[in-house]
Structures are given as structure tokens and as C-alpha cells.
Amino acid sequence: MSINKLLIAMALGLALTACSKQEQAADAAASANEAAADAQVAADQAAAAGAQTADAAQAAADTAATAADTAASAAADAGAATTDDAADTAAETAETAKDTAQDAADTAEKAASEADQK
């Protein structure tokens, strides 16, 4: 009886770990998507200002959008992962993509700000 309880507890622990990795990856994907949207708004503002920095802002927005897609894909991979290592890797990929999207959004916003100052 105690071995069965131990096995059930281990299975529940693994399931909870997998869920937390999936949630972490999904949160990262949502943040990356938000950053991509912010970057596109900044690129549109730079373009509306007719600035030479509009191309740089649009390139940054495109990078952010690609990173958001990568994060979303990684979140799906984390949900489908059959091992804890695979879930960890997918969650880390989503986090890295989120960071890339946020950096690109910052670049786009900086370009838009420079456009406004000109």
C-alpha cells in the first residue's frame, strides 16, 4: 500500500512540475506577444513621423514579432513535453524569446522617441 502511495505522489509531483513549466512558458509567450505589439506601435509612430529611424523601428518590431512566435511555439512544446528536461528546455527557450522581444521593443521605442525629437 505505501509503495502505491509513493508512486501516486511521484506521478502527481511530475504532473505539477510539467504544469508549472507550461505556465512559465505561456507567461513568457504572453509577455513576448505584448512586447511585439508595443514594438509595432513604436514602429508605426516612427513611420508616421516620417523619420529615417522608421526602418530601424520596423526591423525591431519584426524581430519582436518573430521572438513572440518563437515563445508561443516553445510554450506549446513545454505543454507537450514528455520529460522534465524537455519542459525545462522549452520554458527556457520561451523566456529567452521573451527577453529578445522585450529588447527589440525597447529598440523600436527608442527609435520612435528619436523620431519624435527630430
C-alpha positions as CSV (number, residue, x, y, z in Angstrom):
1,M,0.0,0.0,0.0
2,S,2.7,2.5,0.8
3,I,4.6,1.8,-2.4
4,N,1.4,2.7,-4.4
5,K,1.0,5.9,-2.4
6,L,4.6,6.7,-3.2
7,L,4.1,6.1,-6.9
8,I,1.0,8.2,-6.9
9,A,2.8,11.0,-5.1
10,M,5.7,10.9,-7.6
11,A,3.3,11.0,-10.5
12,L,1.4,14.0,-9.1
13,G,4.7,15.7,-8.4
14,L,5.8,15.2,-12.0
15,A,2.5,16.4,-13.3
16,L,2.7,19.6,-11.2
17,T,6.2,20.3,-12.4
18,A,5.1,19.9,-16.0
19,C,2.2,22.3,-15.4
20,S,4.4,24.9,-13.8
21,K,6.9,24.7,-16.8
22,Q,4.0,25.1,-19.2
23,E,2.6,28.0,-17.3
24,Q,6.0,29.6,-17.2
25,A,6.4,29.2,-20.9
26,A,2.9,30.5,-21.6
27,D,3.5,33.6,-19.4
28,A,6.7,34.2,-21.3
29,A,4.9,33.9,-24.6
30,A,2.2,36.4,-23.5
31,S,4.9,38.8,-22.4
32,A,6.7,38.4,-25.7
33,N,3.5,39.0,-27.6
34,E,2.8,42.2,-25.6
35,A,6.4,43.4,-26.3
36,A,5.9,42.7,-30.0
37,A,2.7,44.7,-30.0
38,D,4.5,47.6,-28.3
39,A,7.3,47.4,-30.8
40,Q,4.9,47.6,-33.7
41,V,3.1,50.7,-32.2
42,A,6.5,52.3,-31.8
43,A,7.5,51.5,-35.4
44,D,4.2,52.9,-36.6
45,Q,4.8,56.1,-34.6
46,A,8.3,56.4,-36.1
47,A,6.9,55.9,-39.6
48,A,4.1,58.5,-39.0
49,A,6.8,61.0,-38.0
50,G,8.5,60.3,-41.4
51,A,11.7,59.7,-39.6
52,Q,14.7,57.9,-41.0
53,T,14.7,55.8,-37.9
54,A,11.4,54.2,-39.0
55,D,13.2,51.4,-40.8
56,A,15.1,50.6,-37.7
57,A,12.0,50.7,-35.6
58,Q,10.2,48.4,-38.1
59,A,13.1,46.0,-38.1
60,A,13.0,45.9,-34.3
61,A,9.2,45.3,-34.4
62,D,9.7,42.4,-36.9
63,T,12.3,40.9,-34.6
64,A,10.0,41.2,-31.6
65,A,7.2,39.5,-33.6
66,T,9.5,36.6,-34.6
67,A,10.6,36.3,-31.0
68,A,6.9,36.2,-29.9
69,D,6.2,33.4,-32.4
70,T,9.2,31.5,-31.0
71,A,8.0,31.9,-27.5
72,A,4.5,30.7,-28.4
73,S,6.0,27.7,-30.1
74,A,8.1,27.0,-27.1
75,A,5.1,27.3,-24.8
76,A,3.3,24.7,-26.9
77,D,6.4,22.5,-26.7
78,A,6.5,22.8,-23.0
79,G,2.9,21.6,-22.8
80,A,3.6,18.6,-25.0
81,A,7.0,17.7,-23.4
82,T,7.2,14.2,-22.2
83,T,10.2,14.7,-19.9
84,D,11.1,17.3,-17.3
85,D,14.3,18.2,-19.2
86,A,12.3,18.8,-22.4
87,A,9.8,21.0,-20.5
88,D,12.7,22.9,-18.9
89,T,14.3,23.5,-22.3
90,A,11.1,24.7,-23.8
91,A,10.4,27.0,-20.9
92,E,13.9,28.4,-21.1
93,T,13.5,29.0,-24.9
94,A,10.3,30.8,-24.2
95,E,12.0,33.0,-21.6
96,T,14.9,33.8,-23.9
97,A,12.4,34.7,-26.7
98,K,10.5,36.9,-24.3
99,D,13.7,38.7,-23.5
100,T,14.6,39.1,-27.2
101,A,11.1,40.5,-27.9
102,Q,11.4,43.0,-25.0
103,D,14.8,44.1,-26.1
104,A,13.5,44.6,-29.7
105,A,10.5,46.6,-28.3
106,D,12.9,48.8,-26.4
107,T,14.9,49.4,-29.6
108,A,11.8,50.3,-31.5
109,E,10.6,52.6,-28.8
110,K,13.9,54.3,-28.7
111,A,13.8,54.8,-32.5
112,A,10.3,56.2,-32.2
113,S,11.5,58.6,-29.4
114,E,14.4,59.8,-31.6
115,A,11.9,60.3,-34.4
116,D,9.7,62.5,-32.2
117,Q,12.7,64.6,-31.2
118,K,13.6,65.4,-34.8
